[in-house]
Amino acid sequence: MSSRENRIDRRQFLKTTATAGVAGIFASAGCRKKTSDAESVDSDTMAQPQQGVFPNVPRRKLGKTGVDVSCLSLGTMFNLVESQIVLERSLQWGVNYWDTANSYAGGNSELGIGKFLAKNPERRKELFIVSKASGAGRPKDIERRLQTSLERMNTEYIDLYYGIHGLSNPKQLTDELKQWAEDAKKRKLIRFLGFSTHRNMAKCLIAAAKLDWIDALMTSYNFRLMQDDEMQAAVEACHKAGIGLIAMKTQAHGQKIRGEKSKKLFDHFLQRGFTPGQAKIKIVLQDERFSSACVGMESVARVTTNVAAVLDKTKLTREDMAVFEKFAKSTCSGYCAGCGDICNSALPDVSCVSDVMRYLMYYNNYGQRTLARQLFATIPADTRARLALADYSRAEVICPQKMPIKKLISEAVRKLA
């Protein structure tokens, strides 16, 4: 089979789905997965989703847990109560890893999963549900978040629980957290424990690799961050330690990166038969150290497009990798890599610069304006007041990405305050 025949051409895919329905294009591409009534399910894996005419995305082992999860996971930072069709359709494609958090959509993300399971309790065994203890620090706060999440989602247990949502300092990985996790597992409230991180990621991953009680974690990882040697070493350390790795922020959205450089990236991958967004997922999943790529998918169209990228068997070439590397280097000044400790060393009185950059990215690139403003409002008032007055010159000099920090912080204050 030629590489062209082996690829689900995105342009043809979109054209066909508009007329014949999503199942037809994948069946015609030879992607339909057959199952047998005699097919058994290992006790350490999730039950297989209902197949029908929908091909299922591949699965990978989640580190030392031994559990198989879909290599594409559903990020649900939106109101699932009003988006039940997204849950149904994702599961039809075999996307059984659902990622949520106590804080997402003001609780309506978890409540939406609860609504789905109330109507379809038999589907729980097919799912690998992940949630996070948003804003919690001490074990008693984590416990409260967990109990709330269990109640909202109409489930007796959560498969993977991130006791720390947004780890930035390895010192947060305490013995008290370890003891709480062991107790929660004994009570069968959680199966596995981990954390998420999008600031100082490499340091957090290196610390996790030295512990024997972190089962899995989710970290920012994309075509930009994979150029960083320190990040690569940290990923490898976790992989060798058997920690399951989930990639988030796979699209590597920058601050208003447009123009000829973006057009060249788009044109290159369009000629290859998929969009840059699909290629960004593919490049992450070609790193087999990662079990899954967590992508926010607020619509059936987005789910279907991303599933197409994952089912597509075309491998990115060295030329494709070089295109991404060149684009990453030429546009680095528009992307915050989350190395918060560097900013903090230059701005001890404003220790939230990388967080503010992320909130601005949510506002500009994700369309999550309300969320961005809510997160910005969690910064102490006196710190927010200092943001507009701080001297960012030294931070701009030492920033590895050479970002115009003062300009971006001013934009964030204007839009988010």
Rosetta blueprint (number, residue, H / E / L):
1 M L
2 S L
3 S L
4 R L
5 E L
6 N L
7 R L
8 I L
9 D L
10 R H
11 R H
12 Q H
13 F H
14 L H
15 K H
16 T H
17 T H
18 A H
19 T H
20 A L
21 G L
22 V H
23 A H
24 G H
25 I H
26 F H
27 A H
28 S H
29 A L
30 G L
31 C L
32 R L
33 K L
34 K L
35 T L
36 S L
37 D L
38 A L
39 E L
40 S L
41 V L
42 D L
43 S L
44 D L
45 T L
46 M L
47 A L
48 Q L
49 P L
50 Q L
51 Q L
52 G L
53 V L
54 F L
55 P L
56 N L
57 V L
58 P L
59 R E
60 R E
61 K E
62 L L
63 G H
64 K H
65 T H
66 G L
67 V L
68 D E
69 V E
70 S E
71 C L
72 L E
73 S E
74 L E
75 G E
76 T L
77 M L
78 F L
79 N L
80 L L
81 V L
82 E L
83 S L
84 Q H
85 I H
86 V H
87 L H
88 E H
89 R H
90 S H
91 L H
92 Q H
93 W L
94 G L
95 V L
96 N L
97 Y E
98 W E
99 D E
100 T L
101 A L
102 N L
103 S L
104 Y H
105 A H
106 G H
107 G H
108 N H
109 S H
110 E H
111 L H
112 G H
113 I H
114 G H
115 K H
116 F H
117 L H
118 A H
119 K H
120 N L
121 P H
122 E H
123 R H
124 R H
125 K H
126 E H
127 L L
128 F E
129 I E
130 V E
131 S E
132 K E
133 A L
134 S L
135 G L
136 A L
137 G L
138 R L
139 P H
140 K H
141 D H
142 I H
143 E H
144 R H
145 R H
146 L H
147 Q H
148 T H
149 S H
150 L H
151 E H
152 R H
153 M H
154 N L
155 T L
156 E L
157 Y L
158 I E
159 D E
160 L E
161 Y E
162 Y E
163 G E
164 I E
165 H E
166 G L
167 L L
168 S L
169 N L
170 P H
171 K H
172 Q H
173 L L
174 T L
175 D H
176 E H
177 L H
178 K H
179 Q H
180 W H
181 A H
182 E H
183 D H
184 A H
185 K H
186 K H
187 R L
188 K L
189 L L
190 I E
191 R E
192 F E
193 L E
194 G E
195 F E
196 S E
197 T E
198 H L
199 R L
200 N L
201 M H
202 A H
203 K H
204 C H
205 L H
206 I H
207 A H
208 A H
209 A H
210 K L
211 L L
212 D L
213 W L
214 I L
215 D L
216 A E
217 L E
218 M E
219 T E
220 S E
221 Y L
222 N L
223 F L
224 R L
225 L H
226 M H
227 Q H
228 D L
229 D H
230 E H
231 M H
232 Q H
233 A H
234 A H
235 V H
236 E H
237 A H
238 C H
239 H H
240 K H
241 A L
242 G L
243 I L
244 G E
245 L E
246 I E
247 A E
248 M E
249 K L
250 T L
251 Q L
252 A L
253 H L
254 G L
255 Q L
256 K L
257 I L
258 R L
259 G L
260 E H
261 K H
262 S H
263 K H
264 K H
265 L H
266 F H
267 D H
268 H H
269 F H
270 L H
271 Q H
272 R H
273 G L
274 F L
275 T L
276 P H
277 G H
278 Q H
279 A H
280 K H
281 I H
282 K H
283 I H
284 V H
285 L H
286 Q L
287 D L
288 E L
289 R L
290 F L
291 S L
292 S E
293 A E
294 C E
295 V E
296 G E
297 M L
298 E L
299 S L
300 V H
301 A H
302 R H
303 V H
304 T H
305 T H
306 N H
307 V H
308 A H
309 A H
310 V H
311 L H
312 D L
313 K L
314 T L
315 K L
316 L L
317 T L
318 R H
319 E H
320 D H
321 M H
322 A H
323 V H
324 F H
325 E H
326 K H
327 F H
328 A H
329 K H
330 S H
331 T L
332 C H
333 S H
334 G H
335 Y L
336 C L
337 A L
338 G L
339 C L
340 G H
341 D H
342 I H
343 C H
344 N H
345 S H
346 A H
347 L L
348 P L
349 D L
350 V L
351 S L
352 C L
353 V H
354 S H
355 D H
356 V H
357 M H
358 R H
359 Y H
360 L H
361 M H
362 Y H
363 Y H
364 N H
365 N H
366 Y H
367 G L
368 Q L
369 R H
370 T H
371 L H
372 A H
373 R H
374 Q H
375 L H
376 F H
377 A H
378 T L
379 I L
380 P L
381 A H
382 D H
383 T H
384 R H
385 A H
386 R H
387 L H
388 A L
389 L L
390 A L
391 D L
392 Y L
393 S H
394 R H
395 A H
396 E H
397 V H
398 I H
399 C L
400 P L
401 Q L
402 K L
403 M L
404 P L
405 I H
406 K H
407 K H
408 L H
409 I H
410 S H
411 E H
412 A H
413 V H
414 R H
415 K H
416 L H
417 A L
